[in-house]
Amino acid sequence: MPNLKVKPDGSHGRVTHVTPENAGWTYVGFDLYRLKPGETASAETGDREVCLVWVSGKASAKAGAKDFGSLGGRMNPFEGAPHALYIPAGSNWSVVAETDLELAVCSAPGGGSYEARAIPPGTHPALTRGKGTNVRYVNNIMPEDDGAAHSLLVVEVITPGGHTSSYPPHKHDQDNLPNESFLEETYYHRLNPPQGFGFQRVYTDDRSLDEVMALEDGDVTLVPKGYHPCAACHGYDLYYLNVMAGPKRVWKFHNAPEHEWLLKA
């Protein structure tokens, strides 16, 4: 199995490149671009659908024959909900940076007759999950109930310093609906202030997979299976962008039974 932590390759251009082939799995792809004003990123979607997420900065965007104009606005991922753009399979996209830009390219197998569309902030209500030191703040970008994609599920979460997230530990590695769905997942992590760090554990019940990773600003973690809780250290808020996909576009998870009591405490 490949290393579950992917460090950024440099600080400019395409700095992260996760594909089903190099991740050793089937569905999820994730790229991260860091561009200067006037620079361009573009690609054909092929047989995959794509969600572009403006992590920070502004850029003009085209998808297929549609010109979506200028999108974005927040200058760091801790400043509210993002702009995003969905592009179906069999199309193409191009983005021209208007400011310093951090652009996430989330992808999964495409299908159906979906159309390119902008997903502005406020498309889905902001959510607060958990209580006490398990509180975190959620911006859904492409949730399962929007019915507007074939495979992709995309969401942002901000976990305050000293809090846990994706916790109590849960997993979604069995194609066993209605009890549990199979979804691969990536986490793109940012920290505020950026010199901070956090932790993530990815493990299975039988511990055949059990890795604990220190998270630094810009890291991507891969979750091919198992439970995958995160912890943000005191003084440093943790942002992550999740991309999930599997054989069915359903997020149905299974809590670790030994920790489920925390939901009732």
Secondary structure, DSSP 8 states (H G I E B T S, - for coil): ---SEE--SSSSEEEEEE-HHHHTSSS-EEEEEEE-TT-EEEEE-TTEEEEEEEEESEEEEEETTEEEEEEE--SSTTSS---EEEE-TT-EEEEEESSSEEEEEEEEE--SS---EEE-TTSS--EEE-SGGG-EEEEEEE-GGG---SS-EEEEEEE-TT-EESTTTEE-EEEETTTEEE-EEEEEEEEESTT--EEEEEE-TTSSSEEEEEE-TT-EEEESSSB--EEE-TT-EEEEEEEEE-SSS----EE-GGGGGGGT-
